[in-house]
């Protein structure tokens, strides 16, 4: 009787030990899993910009907007208008324009390289048909850069509206001066980017 009871207890202990071991392992691994999940979520949140230069419904960029200065199209989420306003909106639109012009600049350089490559091969092999096709090859990114360059000459800072009977505060004057300085730097940067439309080598701005 005693021997049989001891054997049953031993078999029950052997059945319970794997469950206890699996649970203990799960408890040990759980903090690591939580850390990995939190890190991944944080990385996704940090790397997700508030805008996209292309329509991306899967990422939530469905609302089309245009920048005030250069009318560059970009896409944002549904809550963008409530979350980003005022000076933050102006700074973001400058970033949008910088990204847009940087992409145009790179694409323009690629288009010119491709066209010059066709012309080189046409001259080297004496291929008149290839030469004609190279001459007719379009460079839309370069054309857009030239268009932006032309529009920059007519671009002026937004006028500052004065409130009647209200003397300007020192902080407002300081903010206006900073905003004006940042705007001029932005225009100079865009002008530098746009000059790639008339050269064939990359320019560092």
WOJOHU-V304486 format. One record per residue. N is the residue number from 1. RES is the residue in one letter. OMEGA is omega in whole degrees, -180 to 180 (NA if undefined). D_LAST is the distance of its C-alpha to the last C-alpha in Angstrom with 2 decimals. Layout:
n=<N:N>
res=<RES:RES>
omega=<OMEGA:OMEGA>
d_last=<D_LAST:D_LAST>
This chain:
n=<1:2:3:4:5:6:7:8:9:10:11:12:13:14:15:16:17:18:19:20:21:22:23:24:25:26:27:28:29:30:31:32:33:34:35:36:37:38:39:40:41:42:43:44:45:46:47:48:49:50:51:52:53:54:55:56:57:58:59:60:61:62:63:64:65:66:67:68:69:70:71:72:73:74:75:76:77:78:79:80:81:82:83:84:85:86:87:88:89:90:91:92:93:94:95:96:97:98:99:100:101:102:103:104:105:106:107:108:109:110:111:112:113:114:115:116:117:118:119:120:121:122:123:124:125:126:127:128:129:130:131:132:133:134:135:136:137:138:139:140:141:142:143:144:145:146:147:148:149:150:151:152:153:154:155:156:157:158:159:160:161:162:163:164:165:166:167:168:169:170:171:172:173:174:175:176:177:178:179:180:181:182:183:184:185:186:187:188:189:190:191:192:193:194:195:196:197:198:199:200:201:202:203:204:205>
res=<X:X:X:X:X:X:X:X:X:X:X:X:X:X:X:X:X:X:X:X:X:X:X:X:X:X:X:X:X:X:X:X:X:X:X:X:X:X:X:X:X:X:X:X:X:X:X:X:X:X:X:X:X:X:X:X:X:X:X:X:X:X:X:X:X:X:X:X:X:X:X:X:X:X:X:X:X:X:X:X:X:X:X:X:X:X:X:X:X:X:X:X:X:X:X:X:X:X:X:X:X:X:X:X:X:X:X:X:X:X:X:X:X:X:X:X:X:X:X:X:X:X:X:X:X:X:X:X:X:X:X:X:X:X:X:X:X:X:X:X:X:X:X:X:X:X:X:X:X:X:X:X:X:X:X:X:X:X:X:X:X:X:X:X:X:X:X:X:X:X:X:X:X:X:X:X:X:X:X:X:X:X:X:X:X:X:X:X:X:X:X:X:X:X:X:X:X:X:X:X:X:X:X:X:X>
omega=<-179:-180:179:179:179:179:178:179:180:179:179:178:180:179:-177:-177:177:179:180:179:178:179:179:178:179:179:180:-177:-174:179:179:179:179:180:180:-179:180:179:180:179:179:180:179:-179:-179:-174:-179:179:-179:-178:174:178:179:179:-176:-178:-180:179:178:-180:-174:-176:-178:177:176:177:-176:-172:-172:179:178:179:174:-173:-177:178:-176:-175:-175:-175:-180:-174:-176:-179:173:-177:178:179:179:180:180:-179:174:176:177:-179:177:179:-179:-178:177:177:177:-179:179:-179:178:180:178:180:180:178:180:-180:179:176:177:179:179:180:180:180:-176:-178:-178:-177:-177:179:177:179:179:179:178:179:-179:-178:-178:176:-174:179:177:178:179:177:177:178:178:178:179:-178:-180:-180:-180:-176:180:176:179:180:179:-179:-179:177:-178:175:179:-180:-179:178:-180:180:179:179:179:178:180:179:179:180:179:179:179:179:179:177:179:-180:179:180:179:179:178:178:-174:-178:178:180:-177:177:-176:178:-179:179:176:-179:NA>
d_last=<91.80:89.77:88.34:87.40:85.72:83.73:82.58:81.43:79.47:77.83:76.82:75.39:73.46:72.00:70.88:69.26:67.44:64.92:64.09:63.71:61.59:59.27:58.90:58.24:55.50:53.94:54.01:52.31:49.52:48.97:46.74:44.45:44.28:43.54:40.74:39.16:39.48:38.06:35.10:34.39:34.69:32.41:29.74:30.07:29.85:26.75:24.88:25.91:23.33:25.00:23.63:23.05:21.42:24.67:28.35:29.63:33.14:33.88:31.25:32.30:29.47:31.81:31.16:28.85:26.86:24.47:21.73:22.83:19.94:19.00:22.05:20.24:23.09:23.23:26.24:27.71:31.00:34.21:33.92:30.35:31.59:33.78:31.41:28.16:28.63:27.59:24.52:23.93:23.87:21.32:18.95:19.61:19.04:15.58:14.93:16.73:14.65:11.33:13.25:14.83:11.93:10.33:13.88:14.28:11.34:12.95:16.34:15.69:14.75:17.93:19.98:19.23:20.01:23.19:24.23:23.79:25.72:28.51:28.68:28.89:31.68:33.46:33.58:34.54:37.38:38.30:37.93:38.06:37.95:34.73:33.28:34.25:32.79:29.45:29.52:30.29:27.68:25.53:21.78:21.76:18.18:17.10:19.79:18.56:15.05:16.96:19.11:16.41:15.10:18.76:19.34:16.65:18.89:21.73:20.07:21.56:21.73:24.79:27.86:29.33:32.94:35.51:38.45:41.74:43.85:41.35:39.76:36.11:35.75:33.68:31.71:30.97:29.72:27.50:26.10:25.56:23.70:21.39:20.89:20.19:17.60:15.82:16.12:14.62:11.51:11.46:12.05:9.33:6.73:9.01:9.37:5.94:6.70:10.15:10.01:10.34:13.84:14.93:13.72:15.06:12.70:9.61:6.23:3.81:0.00>
